[in-house]
Amino acid sequence: MDDTMAEMSMIQAVCSALDVMLSRDESVCIFGEDVGYFGGVFRATQGLQKKYGANRVFDTPLAEGGIIATAIGMGINGLRPVPEIQFADYIYPGFDQITNELAKLVDLVDKDGSGVTIDRLPSLGGAEVVRAAKAIDPDYPVIVMTAFPFEE
């Protein structure tokens, strides 16, 4: 067994993790603005639509509230959605769904603690976005991984 760790950029690591989960679990799907054919604004989903099909990796309209609402509906019906909001700054229309729907539904439907959705919010702003998100909902789990499209 080779104990060396693969070297890759943050974007490559995100794409690799998404690829692994899509291959392991047919209920995983990824969707958002430009994540399908285009591969995302930072190319974090590049090649995944071609590999897994347009039913599992697909583009959405520019409607962040609708993206989050769709993810919640998919999640409570047994799918494992990974919605991506193109930039973290655009999550605010989706916060209504997160705070008024998802927060209530998690207690009702997420009995095993596995989660209903995993929301991807790419950010160039780092901590600024976290502070803003936490100001709206201090319990919203936010992990910031600042990534630039051409990092080596």
C-alpha positions in Angstrom: 0.0 0.0 0.0 1.3 3.4 -0.9 1.1 5.8 2.0 1.8 9.0 0.0 -0.9 11.6 -0.1 -2.1 13.0 -3.4 -1.2 16.6 -4.0 -4.0 18.7 -5.4 -5.6 22.1 -5.2 -8.6 22.8 -3.1 -10.8 22.8 -6.2 -9.4 19.4 -7.3 -10.0 18.0 -3.8 -13.6 19.2 -3.8 -14.2 17.7 -7.3 -12.6 14.5 -6.2 -14.7 14.3 -3.0 -17.9 14.9 -5.0 -16.8 12.3 -7.6 -16.3 9.7 -4.8 -19.7 10.4 -3.3 -21.5 10.2 -6.7 -19.8 6.9 -7.4 -20.6 5.4 -3.9 -24.2 6.6 -3.6 -26.8 6.8 -6.4 -29.0 9.1 -4.3 -26.3 11.9 -4.4 -27.0 14.6 -6.8 -25.3 18.0 -7.4 -27.1 21.0 -8.8 -26.7 24.8 -9.0 -25.9 27.6 -11.3 -23.5 26.4 -14.0 -22.4 23.3 -12.2 -23.5 20.9 -14.9 -22.2 21.4 -18.4 -19.9 24.3 -17.5 -18.5 22.6 -14.4 -19.1 25.4 -12.0 -17.6 28.9 -11.9 -14.5 27.5 -10.2 -14.7 24.2 -12.1 -15.3 22.2 -8.9 -17.7 19.9 -10.7 -15.9 19.8 -14.0 -16.5 16.5 -15.9 -19.0 15.2 -13.4 -22.1 15.7 -15.5 -20.4 13.9 -18.4 -19.5 11.0 -16.1 -22.7 10.7 -14.1 -25.3 12.2 -16.4 -27.6 15.3 -16.4 -30.1 13.7 -14.0 -27.5 13.7 -11.2 -25.4 16.8 -12.0 -27.5 19.6 -13.4 -27.8 23.3 -13.9 -30.5 25.4 -12.2 -32.0 28.8 -12.9 -30.6 31.8 -11.0 -32.9 31.4 -8.0 -31.1 30.7 -4.8 -34.3 30.3 -2.7 -35.5 27.8 -5.2 -32.2 25.9 -5.2 -32.3 25.5 -1.5 -36.0 24.7 -1.4 -35.5 22.0 -4.0 -32.6 20.5 -2.0 -34.7 20.4 1.1 -37.5 18.6 -0.7 -35.1 16.1 -2.3 -33.4 15.5 1.1 -36.5 14.8 3.0 -37.5 12.3 0.3 -34.4 10.2 0.6 -32.0 11.8 -1.9 -28.6 13.3 -0.9 -28.6 16.7 -2.6 -25.5 18.9 -2.8 -26.8 22.2 -4.0 -24.2 24.8 -4.9 -24.9 28.5 -4.6 -22.5 30.1 -7.1 -21.0 32.5 -4.6 -21.6 32.5 -0.8 -22.8 36.1 -1.0 -25.9 34.9 -2.9 -27.1 32.6 -0.1 -29.4 35.3 1.5 -32.5 34.5 -0.6 -32.0 30.9 0.4 -31.8 31.7 4.1 -35.5 31.9 4.3 -35.8 28.3 3.3 -32.9 27.3 5.6 -34.2 29.0 8.7 -38.0 28.6 8.2 -38.2 25.2 6.6 -35.0 23.2 6.9 -34.5 24.0 10.6 -38.0 22.8 11.4 -37.9 19.7 9.2 -34.5 18.4 10.4 -36.1 17.7 13.8 -39.0 15.9 12.2 -37.2 13.9 9.4 -33.5 13.6 10.2 -33.8 10.9 12.9 -30.4 9.3 12.2 -28.5 12.6 12.2 -27.1 12.1 8.7 -28.4 15.5 7.5 -30.9 16.6 4.9 -28.7 18.7 2.6 -25.0 19.7 2.2 -24.9 23.2 0.8 -21.8 24.3 -1.1 -21.1 28.1 -0.9 -17.9 28.9 -2.7 -16.3 32.1 -1.4 -13.5 34.4 -2.3 -14.4 36.5 0.8 -13.5 33.9 3.5 -14.3 35.1 7.0 -16.4 38.0 5.8 -19.0 35.6 4.5 -19.0 33.5 7.7 -19.5 36.5 9.9 -22.5 37.6 7.7 -24.0 34.1 7.6 -23.5 33.7 11.4 -25.2 37.0 12.1 -28.3 35.8 10.4 -28.3 32.3 11.9 -25.6 31.5 14.5 -26.5 27.8 14.3 -26.0 27.5 10.5 -22.9 25.3 10.0 -20.4 27.1 7.8 -17.0 25.8 6.8 -15.1 28.2 4.6 -12.6 26.9 2.1 -11.4 29.9 0.1 -10.4 28.7 -3.3 -9.2 30.5 -6.4 -9.8 29.0 -9.8 -6.2 28.9 -10.9 -4.5 27.9 -7.6 -1.7 25.4 -8.0 
